[in-house]
Amino acid sequence: MKKAGWYILILLAILVKLSVEPLLRSGSRELGSPQNPIKIMLTPSVEAHKVTASADSLVSFLHRATGYSFVASVPASFIVVVESFGSGGVDLAITNTFSYLKAHEKYDAHASMMVIRRNGERRYRGQIITHVDNPINSLADLNGKSFAYVDAVSTSGYVLPRALLQSQRIRLSDSVFAGKHDNVVTMVYQKQVDAGATYYSAPDPKTKEFLDARIRVRTQFPDVFDKVKILALTEEIPNDPVVFRSGFPADMEEKIKKALLDFQATEQGRKVLYATYSVEGLAPATDSDYDMLRALVRGFAIDVNSALSKKR
């Protein structure tokens, strides 16, 4: 009788184990599980609705390719991206170049890939634009004028244009942060400011189509290329990186990188990347790819930090 009782207890224990284990697994908080999805942030420099639509396609593809669960968001600013690497709010992000430098410096985030623009270009520039009606034909003419930047951590929309103006000893009468490249172009077009800074990409060598930030408002302002001119270009900037947080599991990172490369090799992936970011694909990258930019802005970082503190 005692022996039979032990058998019953053992059988009950086995049944409990078999019943509970699946429940425990289904409630797992392991990274990449539905309860703890991998958090992706996508650059806030483009229209949020476009990024959101693209995020749905990207997340679905990554889930199918890796088996991991993902959740994507579009932060309000580049500053949010940087600080999310310190707060645990993000696991990987497609962000702008200067945001990456700050995230690496402050929180040891690392570049793993970078976007590739048309014709395999791995670099781009910032541009200073003005309305054709303005009597502004050189950087010197900007003295005493009003100016619109994108964001305090926008490489092409603030950091390098501001450094260029400083190098020429230009003193503006006033400057504002417009938040997006589109907004800067619109403000210049509507003469709300005398000039502004946005990203520049060279025209397509085959079609001659303009690819700089003015293209983003062409639907709203069809004559934008006639009304807004490029005054000057900055130094070259390494393309935007795909950034992983410090401590992200290396095996998961490799799996996600492969999935991203597979995504950009599909027709849908190419359409999503071009429609959202005007880029053709992705390629592997390392932190050292951004050393040149570090050297350029090293003496300028104090001014950027001051701008950041004013925005908070």
Salt bridges, closest charged atoms under 4 A:
GLU21 OE2 - LYS17 NZ 2.78
GLU21 OE1 - ARG25 NH1 3.90
GLU47 OE1 - HIS49 NE2 3.47
GLU47 OE2 - LYS50 NZ 3.90
GLU83 OE2 - LYS106 NZ 2.66
GLU83 OE2 - ARG312 NH2 3.23
ASP91 OD2 - LYS39 NZ 3.69
ASP91 OD1 - ARG245 NE 2.56
GLU105 OE2 - LYS102 NZ 3.76
ASP133 OD2 - HIS131 ND1 3.63
ASP133 OD2 - LYS191 NZ 2.81
ASP182 OD1 - ARG216 NH1 3.40
ASP204 OD2 - ARG118 NH1 2.73
GLU209 OE1 - ARG118 NH2 3.35
GLU209 OE2 - ARG218 NH2 3.88
ASP212 OD1 - ARG214 NE 2.89
GLU236 OE2 - ARG125 NH2 3.88
GLU253 OE1 - HIS110 NE2 2.87
GLU254 OE2 - LYS257 NZ 3.60
ASP262 OD2 - LYS258 NZ 2.97
GLU267 OE2 - LYS271 NZ 3.35
ASP287 OD1 - HIS104 ND1 3.63
ASP287 OD1 - ARG294 NH2 2.42
ASP291 OD1 - ARG294 NH1 2.80
ASP303 OD2 - ARG162 NE 3.99
